[in-house]
Amino acid sequence: GSTYSSKVFRVTFLTLAVSVAVPLLGVTVLLDCPIDPQPISLKEPPLLTGVLEPNTKLRKAERLWENQLVGPESIVNIGDVLFTGTADGKIIKIEDGEIQTIARIGHGPCGGREDEPTCGRPLGMRVGPNNTLFVADAYYGLYEVDPDTGETKTLVSTKTLIEGQKLSFVNDLTVTRDGRKIYFTDSSSKWQRRDYLFLVMEGTDDGLLEYDTVTKEVKVLMVGLRFPNGVQLSPAEDFVLVQETTMARIRRQLRCSNLLSITFRFYVSGLMKGGADMFVENMPGLPDNIRLSSSGGYWVAMAAVRPNPGFSLLDFLSEKPWIKRMIFKLLSQETVAKFVPKYSLVVELSETGSYKRSFHDPNGVTVAYVSEAHEHNGHLYLGSFRSPYLCRLDLQHV
Protein backbone atom coordinates (compact mmCIF):
# COMPACT_ATOMS: atom_id res chain seq x y z
CA GLY A 1 0.00 0.00 0.00
CA SER A 2 2.79 2.44 0.97
CA THR A 3 4.64 2.06 -2.39
CA TYR A 4 1.36 2.70 -4.22
CA SER A 5 0.63 5.87 -2.18
CA SER A 6 4.22 7.16 -2.62
CA LYS A 7 3.84 6.56 -6.39
CA VAL A 8 0.54 8.50 -6.37
CA PHE A 9 2.24 11.27 -4.39
CA ARG A 10 5.16 11.43 -6.84
CA VAL A 11 2.87 11.57 -9.87
CA THR A 12 0.63 14.19 -8.23
CA PHE A 13 3.64 16.26 -7.19
CA LEU A 14 5.22 16.12 -10.67
CA THR A 15 1.92 16.99 -12.34
CA LEU A 16 1.52 19.99 -10.03
CA ALA A 17 5.12 21.08 -10.56
CA VAL A 18 4.78 20.89 -14.35
CA SER A 19 1.39 22.65 -14.33
CA VAL A 20 2.94 25.53 -12.37
CA ALA A 21 6.32 25.62 -14.16
CA VAL A 22 5.07 25.53 -17.77
CA PRO A 23 2.75 28.59 -17.53
CA LEU A 24 5.39 30.41 -15.45
CA LEU A 25 8.00 29.73 -18.10
CA GLY A 26 5.58 30.86 -20.79
CA VAL A 27 4.78 34.02 -18.90
CA THR A 28 8.46 34.89 -18.31
CA VAL A 29 9.27 34.38 -21.98
CA LEU A 30 6.35 36.54 -23.09
CA LEU A 31 6.66 39.27 -20.47
CA ASP A 32 8.64 42.38 -21.31
CA CYS A 33 11.69 43.12 -19.21
CA PRO A 34 12.21 46.80 -18.40
CA ILE A 35 16.00 46.42 -18.29
CA ASP A 36 18.65 45.13 -20.65
CA PRO A 37 21.35 44.02 -18.19
CA GLN A 38 24.99 43.56 -19.21
CA PRO A 39 27.27 41.08 -17.43
CA ILE A 40 29.43 42.92 -14.88
CA SER A 41 32.69 41.51 -13.69
CA LEU A 42 33.29 42.05 -9.96
CA LYS A 43 36.14 40.63 -7.92
CA GLU A 44 35.35 38.61 -4.81
CA PRO A 45 34.40 41.15 -2.11
CA PRO A 46 37.14 41.99 0.43
CA LEU A 47 37.04 40.04 3.68
CA LEU A 48 35.39 41.98 6.49
CA THR A 49 38.41 41.65 8.78
CA GLY A 50 40.91 44.00 10.43
CA VAL A 51 39.76 47.62 10.05
CA LEU A 52 36.62 46.39 8.24
CA GLU A 53 35.66 43.93 11.00
CA PRO A 54 31.88 44.20 11.63
CA ASN A 55 30.94 46.18 14.76
CA THR A 56 27.91 48.08 16.07
CA LYS A 57 29.51 51.54 16.32
CA LEU A 58 26.83 53.24 14.20
CA ARG A 59 24.25 52.19 16.80
CA LYS A 60 25.80 54.78 19.13
CA ALA A 61 24.37 57.48 16.86
CA GLU A 62 21.35 59.44 18.03
CA ARG A 63 18.32 59.94 15.83
CA LEU A 64 17.39 63.58 15.39
CA TRP A 65 14.10 65.18 14.27
CA GLU A 66 12.47 61.77 13.92
CA ASN A 67 9.41 61.79 11.62
CA GLN A 68 10.03 65.47 10.80
CA LEU A 69 12.26 64.79 7.80
CA VAL A 70 11.83 62.41 4.84
CA GLY A 71 15.06 60.98 3.45
CA PRO A 72 17.58 63.75 4.26
CA GLU A 73 20.13 62.61 1.64
CA SER A 74 22.96 65.15 1.91
CA ILE A 75 23.92 67.56 4.70
CA VAL A 76 25.91 70.81 4.75
CA ASN A 77 26.46 73.43 7.41
CA ILE A 78 27.01 77.19 7.46
CA GLY A 79 28.33 77.75 10.98
CA ASP A 80 26.05 75.65 13.16
CA VAL A 81 23.07 75.94 10.83
CA LEU A 82 22.40 72.69 8.96
CA PHE A 83 20.86 72.34 5.50
CA THR A 84 19.52 69.23 3.79
CA GLY A 85 17.27 68.19 0.90
CA THR A 86 14.41 65.75 1.45
CA ALA A 87 12.37 63.20 -0.52
CA ASP A 88 9.36 65.51 -0.61
CA GLY A 89 11.34 68.00 -2.73
CA LYS A 90 12.18 70.46 0.06
CA ILE A 91 15.41 72.25 0.86
CA ILE A 92 15.46 72.52 4.62
CA LYS A 93 17.28 74.68 7.14
CA ILE A 94 17.77 73.48 10.74
CA GLU A 95 18.71 76.26 13.15
CA ASP A 96 18.68 75.92 16.95
CA GLY A 97 16.79 72.66 16.52
CA GLU A 98 14.03 74.33 14.49
CA ILE A 99 13.18 72.99 11.03
CA GLN A 100 12.23 75.43 8.30
CA THR A 101 11.58 74.87 4.58
CA ILE A 102 13.52 77.54 2.69
CA ALA A 103 12.97 76.47 -0.93
CA ARG A 104 11.66 73.86 -3.32
CA ILE A 105 12.77 73.44 -6.91
CA GLY A 106 9.81 71.37 -8.09
CA HIS A 107 6.15 71.61 -7.13
CA GLY A 108 3.56 69.41 -5.43
CA PRO A 109 1.93 67.03 -5.09
CA CYS A 110 4.77 65.05 -3.49
CA GLY A 111 4.50 61.58 -2.05
CA GLY A 112 4.72 58.50 -4.27
CA ARG A 113 7.36 57.65 -6.83
CA GLU A 114 4.96 58.85 -9.55
CA ASP A 115 5.25 62.40 -8.17
CA GLU A 116 9.05 62.51 -8.04
CA PRO A 117 9.70 63.97 -11.54
CA THR A 118 7.51 67.03 -10.87
CA CYS A 119 8.09 67.25 -7.12
CA GLY A 120 11.87 67.16 -7.60
CA ARG A 121 14.43 65.40 -5.41
CA PRO A 122 17.32 67.46 -4.00
CA LEU A 123 20.32 65.13 -3.60
CA GLY A 124 23.92 66.38 -3.33
CA MET A 125 24.36 69.72 -1.56
CA ARG A 126 27.39 72.00 -1.06
CA VAL A 127 28.23 75.43 0.33
CA GLY A 128 29.89 77.86 -2.08
CA PRO A 129 32.42 80.60 -1.20
CA ASN A 130 29.79 83.28 -0.52
CA ASN A 131 27.75 80.98 1.72
CA THR A 132 25.44 80.22 -1.16
CA LEU A 133 24.02 76.68 -1.45
CA PHE A 134 24.64 74.57 -4.53
CA VAL A 135 22.08 71.80 -4.96
CA ALA A 136 21.87 68.86 -7.38
CA ASP A 137 18.22 68.02 -8.00
CA ALA A 138 17.84 64.58 -9.59
CA TYR A 139 15.06 65.73 -11.94
CA TYR A 140 15.66 69.45 -12.46
CA GLY A 141 19.45 69.87 -12.57
CA LEU A 142 22.04 72.06 -10.87
CA TYR A 143 20.81 75.00 -8.76
CA GLU A 144 22.09 77.82 -6.62
CA VAL A 145 19.96 78.61 -3.58
CA ASP A 146 20.19 81.65 -1.31
CA PRO A 147 20.12 80.23 2.25
CA ASP A 148 18.55 83.42 3.63
CA THR A 149 15.86 84.25 1.08
CA GLY A 150 15.37 80.78 -0.45
CA GLU A 151 15.67 82.29 -3.92
CA THR A 152 16.66 79.63 -6.49
CA LYS A 153 18.68 80.09 -9.65
CA THR A 154 19.09 77.46 -12.41
CA LEU A 155 22.71 76.75 -13.37
CA VAL A 156 22.30 73.61 -15.51
CA SER A 157 18.81 72.46 -16.48
CA THR A 158 18.03 68.82 -17.30
CA LYS A 159 16.10 70.20 -20.28
CA THR A 160 19.42 71.16 -21.90
CA LEU A 161 21.20 68.44 -23.87
CA ILE A 162 24.87 68.11 -22.97
CA GLU A 163 26.96 66.90 -25.92
CA GLY A 164 23.78 65.37 -27.32
CA GLN A 165 22.98 63.54 -24.09
CA LYS A 166 20.00 64.04 -21.83
CA LEU A 167 20.61 64.45 -18.09
CA SER A 168 18.16 62.09 -16.38
CA PHE A 169 19.57 61.63 -12.88
CA VAL A 170 21.70 64.53 -11.60
CA ASN A 171 23.14 63.20 -8.38
CA ASP A 172 26.01 64.86 -6.52
CA LEU A 173 28.36 67.81 -6.86
CA THR A 174 31.58 69.26 -5.47
CA VAL A 175 32.68 72.89 -5.77
CA THR A 176 36.13 74.48 -5.93
CA ARG A 177 37.01 76.86 -3.07
CA ASP A 178 36.83 79.87 -5.40
CA GLY A 179 33.37 78.72 -6.59
CA ARG A 180 34.47 78.81 -10.24
CA LYS A 181 34.09 75.11 -11.11
CA ILE A 182 31.39 72.65 -10.12
CA TYR A 183 31.97 68.96 -10.81
CA PHE A 184 28.78 66.92 -10.86
CA THR A 185 27.53 63.45 -11.74
CA ASP A 186 24.68 62.44 -13.97
CA SER A 187 24.07 58.88 -12.81
CA SER A 188 22.14 57.98 -15.94
CA SER A 189 20.99 59.43 -19.23
CA LYS A 190 18.41 56.60 -19.36
CA TRP A 191 17.01 55.98 -15.87
CA GLN A 192 15.57 58.47 -13.41
CA ARG A 193 16.28 58.43 -9.67
CA ARG A 194 13.01 56.63 -8.95
CA ASP A 195 14.34 53.72 -11.07
CA TYR A 196 17.74 53.52 -9.38
CA LEU A 197 17.41 49.75 -8.91
CA PHE A 198 17.06 49.31 -12.67
CA LEU A 199 20.24 51.34 -13.02
CA VAL A 200 22.15 49.22 -10.46
CA MET A 201 20.99 45.99 -12.10
CA GLU A 202 21.43 47.06 -15.70
CA GLY A 203 24.91 48.44 -15.28
CA THR A 204 24.64 51.09 -18.00
CA ASP A 205 27.31 53.78 -17.97
CA ASP A 206 27.36 57.58 -17.70
CA GLY A 207 29.66 60.33 -16.60
CA LEU A 208 31.26 63.14 -14.67
CA LEU A 209 30.66 66.70 -15.84
CA GLU A 210 32.18 70.09 -15.14
CA TYR A 211 30.26 73.37 -15.00
CA ASP A 212 32.10 76.69 -15.20
CA THR A 213 30.16 79.34 -13.26
CA VAL A 214 31.86 82.15 -15.20
CA THR A 215 31.61 80.94 -18.82
CA LYS A 216 28.41 78.93 -18.05
CA GLU A 217 29.86 76.05 -20.10
CA VAL A 218 29.29 72.37 -19.30
CA LYS A 219 31.95 69.82 -20.30
CA VAL A 220 31.86 66.04 -20.06
CA LEU A 221 35.06 64.97 -18.25
CA MET A 222 34.58 61.22 -17.87
CA VAL A 223 32.32 58.70 -19.55
CA GLY A 224 31.85 54.96 -19.15
CA LEU A 225 31.20 55.08 -15.40
CA ARG A 226 28.65 52.56 -14.11
CA PHE A 227 26.30 54.53 -11.84
CA PRO A 228 28.54 57.54 -11.10
CA ASN A 229 27.33 58.77 -7.72
CA GLY A 230 29.10 60.82 -5.01
CA VAL A 231 31.89 63.26 -5.98
CA GLN A 232 34.58 65.00 -3.92
CA LEU A 233 37.49 67.29 -4.72
CA SER A 234 40.75 66.43 -2.96
CA PRO A 235 41.88 68.88 -0.22
CA ALA A 236 44.50 70.29 -2.63
CA GLU A 237 41.90 70.39 -5.44
CA ASP A 238 44.29 68.56 -7.79
CA PHE A 239 41.85 65.71 -8.48
CA VAL A 240 38.18 64.75 -8.24
CA LEU A 241 37.00 61.44 -6.79
CA VAL A 242 33.91 59.78 -8.26
CA GLN A 243 32.07 56.88 -6.63
CA GLU A 244 31.14 54.22 -9.17
CA THR A 245 28.31 52.53 -7.28
CA THR A 246 27.59 49.45 -9.42
CA MET A 247 31.31 48.60 -9.63
CA ALA A 248 31.92 49.11 -5.87
CA ARG A 249 34.89 51.39 -6.52
CA ILE A 250 36.14 54.98 -6.58
CA ARG A 251 37.75 56.55 -9.65
CA ARG A 252 40.09 59.53 -9.58
CA GLN A 253 40.00 62.22 -12.25
CA LEU A 254 43.05 64.49 -12.28
CA ARG A 255 42.20 68.15 -12.75
CA CYS A 256 43.61 70.34 -15.47
CA SER A 257 45.19 73.69 -14.75
CA ASN A 258 43.41 76.57 -16.43
CA LEU A 259 46.43 77.28 -18.62
CA LEU A 260 46.55 73.85 -20.14
CA SER A 261 42.88 72.96 -20.25
CA ILE A 262 42.57 74.27 -23.80
CA THR A 263 45.21 71.90 -25.13
CA PHE A 264 44.44 68.76 -23.22
CA ARG A 265 41.76 68.31 -20.65
CA PHE A 266 43.48 65.69 -18.51
CA TYR A 267 46.52 67.68 -17.41
CA VAL A 268 46.96 68.08 -13.66
CA SER A 269 47.88 71.41 -12.10
CA GLY A 270 51.53 71.67 -13.16
CA LEU A 271 52.98 69.96 -16.19
CA MET A 272 52.27 66.31 -15.52
CA LYS A 273 50.14 64.67 -18.15
CA GLY A 274 47.35 62.84 -16.38
CA GLY A 275 43.92 61.33 -16.73
CA ALA A 276 41.67 59.04 -14.78
CA ASP A 277 42.82 56.18 -12.60
CA MET A 278 41.54 53.93 -9.84
CA PHE A 279 41.53 55.30 -6.29
CA VAL A 280 39.91 52.39 -4.42
CA GLU A 281 38.86 49.12 -6.03
CA ASN A 282 36.59 46.34 -4.85
CA MET A 283 34.98 48.02 -1.86
CA PRO A 284 33.01 46.13 0.83
CA GLY A 285 29.78 47.82 -0.25
CA LEU A 286 28.17 50.02 -2.87
CA PRO A 287 29.47 53.56 -2.32
CA ASP A 288 26.98 56.44 -2.29
CA ASN A 289 28.30 59.88 -1.23
CA ILE A 290 31.88 60.81 -0.36
CA ARG A 291 32.92 63.76 1.81
CA LEU A 292 36.15 65.10 3.35
CA SER A 293 37.18 63.97 6.82
CA SER A 294 39.04 66.22 9.26
CA SER A 295 42.07 63.92 9.09
CA GLY A 296 42.66 64.81 5.42
CA GLY A 297 40.95 61.66 4.16
CA TYR A 298 37.40 60.84 3.11
CA TRP A 299 34.16 59.52 4.58
CA VAL A 300 32.33 57.05 2.33
CA ALA A 301 28.75 55.97 3.02
CA MET A 302 27.72 52.57 1.64
CA ALA A 303 24.19 52.20 0.28
CA ALA A 304 24.44 48.40 0.51
CA VAL A 305 27.03 45.95 1.80
CA ARG A 306 28.81 43.04 0.03
CA PRO A 307 29.23 40.59 2.91
CA ASN A 308 32.30 38.32 2.89
CA PRO A 309 32.06 35.84 4.51
CA GLY A 310 28.39 35.69 3.56
CA PHE A 311 26.18 35.93 0.50
CA SER A 312 26.21 39.04 -1.69
CA LEU A 313 23.14 39.17 -3.92
CA LEU A 314 24.69 41.85 -6.13
CA ASP A 315 27.82 39.78 -6.73
CA PHE A 316 25.80 36.64 -7.36
CA LEU A 317 23.70 38.40 -10.01
CA SER A 318 26.50 40.44 -11.59
CA GLU A 319 27.42 37.93 -14.30
CA LYS A 320 23.94 36.43 -14.68
CA PRO A 321 21.91 38.91 -16.77
CA TRP A 322 19.28 36.24 -17.53
CA ILE A 323 18.40 35.91 -13.81
CA LYS A 324 18.14 39.72 -13.54
CA ARG A 325 15.77 39.73 -16.52
CA MET A 326 13.65 37.02 -14.95
CA ILE A 327 13.50 38.87 -11.60
CA PHE A 328 12.39 42.16 -13.15
CA LYS A 329 9.86 40.49 -15.41
CA LEU A 330 8.12 39.07 -12.36
CA LEU A 331 8.79 41.53 -9.52
CA SER A 332 8.51 45.28 -8.99
CA GLN A 333 11.49 47.39 -7.87
CA GLU A 334 9.85 47.82 -4.45
CA THR A 335 9.67 44.03 -4.00
CA VAL A 336 13.27 43.50 -5.16
CA ALA A 337 14.48 46.23 -2.77
CA LYS A 338 13.15 44.15 0.15
CA PHE A 339 15.71 41.43 -0.64
CA VAL A 340 18.64 43.82 -0.18
CA PRO A 341 20.00 43.38 3.36
CA LYS A 342 19.43 46.46 5.54
CA TYR A 343 23.05 46.89 6.62
CA SER A 344 24.60 50.33 7.17
CA LEU A 345 28.31 50.89 6.71
CA VAL A 346 30.49 54.02 6.76
CA VAL A 347 34.24 53.85 6.14
CA GLU A 348 36.94 56.45 6.57
CA LEU A 349 39.65 56.39 3.92
CA SER A 350 43.11 57.93 4.21
CA GLU A 351 44.26 60.50 1.64
CA THR A 352 45.76 57.63 -0.37
CA GLY A 353 42.61 55.47 -0.28
CA SER A 354 43.50 52.93 2.43
CA TYR A 355 40.86 52.02 5.05
CA LYS A 356 41.38 53.79 8.38
CA ARG A 357 38.25 52.71 10.25
CA SER A 358 34.74 51.47 9.69
CA PHE A 359 31.44 51.99 11.51
CA HIS A 360 28.71 49.37 11.06
CA ASP A 361 25.06 48.94 11.94
CA PRO A 362 24.15 45.36 10.94
CA ASN A 363 20.41 45.20 10.10
CA GLY A 364 20.22 49.02 10.13
CA VAL A 365 18.79 49.13 13.66
CA THR A 366 19.64 52.80 14.40
CA VAL A 367 21.08 54.09 11.14
CA ALA A 368 19.27 52.81 8.05
CA TYR A 369 19.78 53.42 4.30
CA VAL A 370 22.82 55.61 4.93
CA SER A 371 23.66 57.90 1.99
CA GLU A 372 26.24 60.34 3.35
CA ALA A 373 28.56 60.99 6.28
CA HIS A 374 29.17 64.71 6.83
CA GLU A 375 31.68 65.68 9.53
CA HIS A 376 31.07 68.85 11.55
CA ASN A 377 32.35 69.85 14.99
CA GLY A 378 33.52 66.39 16.09
CA HIS A 379 30.27 64.77 14.96
CA LEU A 380 29.35 62.72 11.94
CA TYR A 381 25.93 63.65 10.55
CA LEU A 382 24.48 60.69 8.67
CA GLY A 383 22.14 61.34 5.79
CA SER A 384 19.70 58.76 4.49
CA PHE A 385 17.84 58.38 1.21
CA ARG A 386 14.81 56.87 2.96
CA SER A 387 14.78 57.27 6.74
CA PRO A 388 12.47 59.82 8.40
CA TYR A 389 15.32 61.31 10.51
CA LEU A 390 18.94 62.45 10.56
CA CYS A 391 21.51 60.66 12.72
CA ARG A 392 24.44 62.16 14.59
CA LEU A 393 27.44 60.19 15.80
CA ASP A 394 29.87 61.65 18.36
CA LEU A 395 33.32 60.80 16.99
CA GLN A 396 34.97 61.20 20.43
CA HIS A 397 32.97 58.25 21.74
CA VAL A 398 33.24 55.54 19.07
C-alpha positions in Angstrom: 0.0 0.0 0.0 2.8 2.4 1.0 4.6 2.1 -2.4 1.4 2.7 -4.2 0.6 5.9 -2.2 4.2 7.2 -2.6 3.8 6.6 -6.4 0.5 8.5 -6.4 2.2 11.3 -4.4 5.2 11.4 -6.8 2.9 11.6 -9.9 0.6 14.2 -8.2 3.6 16.3 -7.2 5.2 16.1 -10.7 1.9 17.0 -12.3 1.5 20.0 -10.0 5.1 21.1 -10.6 4.8 20.9 -14.4 1.4 22.6 -14.3 2.9 25.5 -12.4 6.3 25.6 -14.2 5.1 25.5 -17.8 2.7 28.6 -17.5 5.4 30.4 -15.5 8.0 29.7 -18.1 5.6 30.9 -20.8 4.8 34.0 -18.9 8.5 34.9 -18.3 9.3 34.4 -22.0 6.3 36.5 -23.1 6.7 39.3 -20.5 8.6 42.4 -21.3 11.7 43.1 -19.2 12.2 46.8 -18.4 16.0 46.4 -18.3 18.7 45.1 -20.7 21.4 44.0 -18.2 25.0 43.6 -19.2 27.3 41.1 -17.4 29.4 42.9 -14.9 32.7 41.5 -13.7 33.3 42.1 -10.0 36.1 40.6 -7.9 35.4 38.6 -4.8 34.4 41.2 -2.1 37.1 42.0 0.4 37.0 40.0 3.7 35.4 42.0 6.5 38.4 41.6 8.8 40.9 44.0 10.4 39.8 47.6 10.0 36.6 46.4 8.2 35.7 43.9 11.0 31.9 44.2 11.6 30.9 46.2 14.8 27.9 48.1 16.1 29.5 51.5 16.3 26.8 53.2 14.2 24.3 52.2 16.8 25.8 54.8 19.1 24.4 57.5 16.9 21.4 59.4 18.0 18.3 59.9 15.8 17.4 63.6 15.4 14.1 65.2 14.3 12.5 61.8 13.9 9.4 61.8 11.6 10.0 65.5 10.8 12.3 64.8 7.8 11.8 62.4 4.8 15.1 61.0 3.5 17.6 63.8 4.3 20.1 62.6 1.6 23.0 65.2 1.9 23.9 67.6 4.7 25.9 70.8 4.7 26.5 73.4 7.4 27.0 77.2 7.5 28.3 77.8 11.0 26.1 75.7 13.2 23.1 75.9 10.8 22.4 72.7 9.0 20.9 72.3 5.5 19.5 69.2 3.8 17.3 68.2 0.9 14.4 65.8 1.4 12.4 63.2 -0.5 9.4 65.5 -0.6 11.3 68.0 -2.7 12.2 70.5 0.1 15.4 72.3 0.9 15.5 72.5 4.6 17.3 74.7 7.1 17.8 73.5 10.7 18.7 76.3 13.2 18.7 75.9 17.0 16.8 72.7 16.5 14.0 74.3 14.5 13.2 73.0 11.0 12.2 75.4 8.3 11.6 74.9 4.6 13.5 77.5 2.7 13.0 76.5 -0.9 11.7 73.9 -3.3 12.8 73.4 -6.9 9.8 71.4 -8.1 6.2 71.6 -7.1 3.6 69.4 -5.4 1.9 67.0 -5.1 4.8 65.1 -3.5 4.5 61.6 -2.1 4.7 58.5 -4.3 7.4 57.6 -6.8 5.0 58.9 -9.6 5.2 62.4 -8.2 9.1 62.5 -8.0 9.7 64.0 -11.5 7.5 67.0 -10.9 8.1 67.2 -7.1 11.9 67.2 -7.6 14.4 65.4 -5.4 17.3 67.5 -4.0 20.3 65.1 -3.6 23.9 66.4 -3.3 24.4 69.7 -1.6 27.4 72.0 -1.1 28.2 75.4 0.3 29.9 77.9 -2.1 32.4 80.6 -1.2 29.8 83.3 -0.5 27.7 81.0 1.7 25.4 80.2 -1.2 24.0 76.7 -1.4 24.6 74.6 -4.5 22.1 71.8 -5.0 21.9 68.9 -7.4 18.2 68.0 -8.0 17.8 64.6 -9.6 15.1 65.7 -11.9 15.7 69.5 -12.5 19.5 69.9 -12.6 22.0 72.1 -10.9 20.8 75.0 -8.8 22.1 77.8 -6.6 20.0 78.6 -3.6 20.2 81.6 -1.3 20.1 80.2 2.3 18.5 83.4 3.6 15.9 84.3 1.1 15.4 80.8 -0.4 15.7 82.3 -3.9 16.7 79.6 -6.5 18.7 80.1 -9.7 19.1 77.5 -12.4 22.7 76.8 -13.4 22.3 73.6 -15.5 18.8 72.5 -16.5 18.0 68.8 -17.3 16.1 70.2 -20.3 19.4 71.2 -21.9 21.2 68.4 -23.9 24.9 68.1 -23.0 27.0 66.9 -25.9 23.8 65.4 -27.3 23.0 63.5 -24.1 20.0 64.0 -21.8 20.6 64.4 -18.1 18.2 62.1 -16.4 19.6 61.6 -12.9 21.7 64.5 -11.6 23.1 63.2 -8.4 26.0 64.9 -6.5 28.4 67.8 -6.9 31.6 69.3 -5.5 32.7 72.9 -5.8 36.1 74.5 -5.9 37.0 76.9 -3.1 36.8 79.9 -5.4 33.4 78.7 -6.6 34.5 78.8 -10.2 34.1 75.1 -11.1 31.4 72.7 -10.1 32.0 69.0 -10.8 28.8 66.9 -10.9 27.5 63.5 -11.7 24.7 62.4 -14.0 24.1 58.9 -12.8 22.1 58.0 -15.9 21.0 59.4 -19.2 18.4 56.6 -19.4 17.0 56.0 -15.9 15.6 58.5 -13.4 16.3 58.4 -9.7 13.0 56.6 -8.9 14.3 53.7 -11.1 17.7 53.5 -9.4 17.4 49.7 -8.9 17.1 49.3 -12.7 20.2 51.3 -13.0 22.2 49.2 -10.5 21.0 46.0 -12.1 21.4 47.1 -15.7 24.9 48.4 -15.3 24.6 51.1 -18.0 27.3 53.8 -18.0 27.4 57.6 -17.7 29.7 60.3 -16.6 31.3 63.1 -14.7 30.7 66.7 -15.8 32.2 70.1 -15.1 30.3 73.4 -15.0 32.1 76.7 -15.2 30.2 79.3 -13.3 31.9 82.1 -15.2 31.6 80.9 -18.8 28.4 78.9 -18.1 29.9 76.0 -20.1 29.3 72.4 -19.3 32.0 69.8 -20.3 31.9 66.0 -20.1 35.1 65.0 -18.3 34.6 61.2 -17.9 32.3 58.7 -19.6 31.8 55.0 -19.2 31.2 55.1 -15.4 28.6 52.6 -14.1 26.3 54.5 -11.8 28.5 57.5 -11.1 27.3 58.8 -7.7 29.1 60.8 -5.0 31.9 63.3 -6.0 34.6 65.0 -3.9 37.5 67.3 -4.7 40.8 66.4 -3.0 41.9 68.9 -0.2 44.5 70.3 -2.6 41.9 70.4 -5.4 44.3 68.6 -7.8 41.9 65.7 -8.5 38.2 64.8 -8.2 37.0 61.4 -6.8 33.9 59.8 -8.3 32.1 56.9 -6.6 31.1 54.2 -9.2 28.3 52.5 -7.3 27.6 49.4 -9.4 31.3 48.6 -9.6 31.9 49.1 -5.9 34.9 51.4 -6.5 36.1 55.0 -6.6 37.8 56.5 -9.6 40.1 59.5 -9.6 40.0 62.2 -12.3 43.0 64.5 -12.3 42.2 68.1 -12.8 43.6 70.3 -15.5 45.2 73.7 -14.7 43.4 76.6 -16.4 46.4 77.3 -18.6 46.5 73.8 -20.1 42.9 73.0 -20.3 42.6 74.3 -23.8 45.2 71.9 -25.1 44.4 68.8 -23.2 41.8 68.3 -20.6 43.5 65.7 -18.5 46.5 67.7 -17.4 47.0 68.1 -13.7 47.9 71.4 -12.1 51.5 71.7 -13.2 53.0 70.0 -16.2 52.3 66.3 -15.5 50.1 64.7 -18.1 47.4 62.8 -16.4 43.9 61.3 -16.7 41.7 59.0 -14.8 42.8 56.2 -12.6 41.5 53.9 -9.8 41.5 55.3 -6.3 39.9 52.4 -4.4 38.9 49.1 -6.0 36.6 46.3 -4.9 35.0 48.0 -1.9 33.0 46.1 0.8 29.8 47.8 -0.2 28.2 50.0 -2.9 29.5 53.6 -2.3 27.0 56.4 -2.3 28.3 59.9 -1.2 31.9 60.8 -0.4 32.9 63.8 1.8 36.1 65.1 3.4 37.2 64.0 6.8 39.0 66.2 9.3 42.1 63.9 9.1 42.7 64.8 5.4 40.9 61.7 4.2 37.4 60.8 3.1 34.2 59.5 4.6 32.3 57.1 2.3 28.7 56.0 3.0 27.7 52.6 1.6 24.2 52.2 0.3 24.4 48.4 0.5 27.0 46.0 1.8 28.8 43.0 0.0 29.2 40.6 2.9 32.3 38.3 2.9 32.1 35.8 4.5 28.4 35.7 3.6 26.2 35.9 0.5 26.2 39.0 -1.7 23.1 39.2 -3.9 24.7 41.9 -6.1 27.8 39.8 -6.7 25.8 36.6 -7.4 23.7 38.4 -10.0 26.5 40.4 -11.6 27.4 37.9 -14.3 23.9 36.4 -14.7 21.9 38.9 -16.8 19.3 36.2 -17.5 18.4 35.9 -13.8 18.1 39.7 -13.5 15.8 39.7 -16.5 13.6 37.0 -14.9 13.5 38.9 -11.6 12.4 42.2 -13.1 9.9 40.5 -15.4 8.1 39.1 -12.4 8.8 41.5 -9.5 8.5 45.3 -9.0 11.5 47.4 -7.9 9.8 47.8 -4.5 9.7 44.0 -4.0 13.3 43.5 -5.2 14.5 46.2 -2.8 13.2 44.2 0.1 15.7 41.4 -0.6 18.6 43.8 -0.2 20.0 43.4 3.4 19.4 46.5 5.5 23.0 46.9 6.6 24.6 50.3 7.2 28.3 50.9 6.7 30.5 54.0 6.8 34.2 53.8 6.1 36.9 56.4 6.6 39.7 56.4 3.9 43.1 57.9 4.2 44.3 60.5 1.6 45.8 57.6 -0.4 42.6 55.5 -0.3 43.5 52.9 2.4 40.9 52.0 5.0 41.4 53.8 8.4 38.3 52.7 10.2 34.7 51.5 9.7 31.4 52.0 11.5 28.7 49.4 11.1 25.1 48.9 11.9 24.2 45.4 10.9 20.4 45.2 10.1 20.2 49.0 10.1 18.8 49.1 13.7 19.6 52.8 14.4 21.1 54.1 11.1 19.3 52.8 8.1 19.8 53.4 4.3 22.8 55.6 4.9 23.7 57.9 2.0 26.2 60.3 3.3 28.6 61.0 6.3 29.2 64.7 6.8 31.7 65.7 9.5 31.1 68.9 11.5 32.3 69.8 15.0 33.5 66.4 16.1 30.3 64.8 15.0 29.3 62.7 11.9 25.9 63.7 10.5 24.5 60.7 8.7 22.1 61.3 5.8 19.7 58.8 4.5 17.8 58.4 1.2 14.8 56.9 3.0 14.8 57.3 6.7 12.5 59.8 8.4 15.3 61.3 10.5 18.9 62.4 10.6 21.5 60.7 12.7 24.4 62.2 14.6 27.4 60.2 15.8 29.9 61.6 18.4 33.3 60.8 17.0 35.0 61.2 20.4 33.0 58.2 21.7 33.2 55.5 19.1 
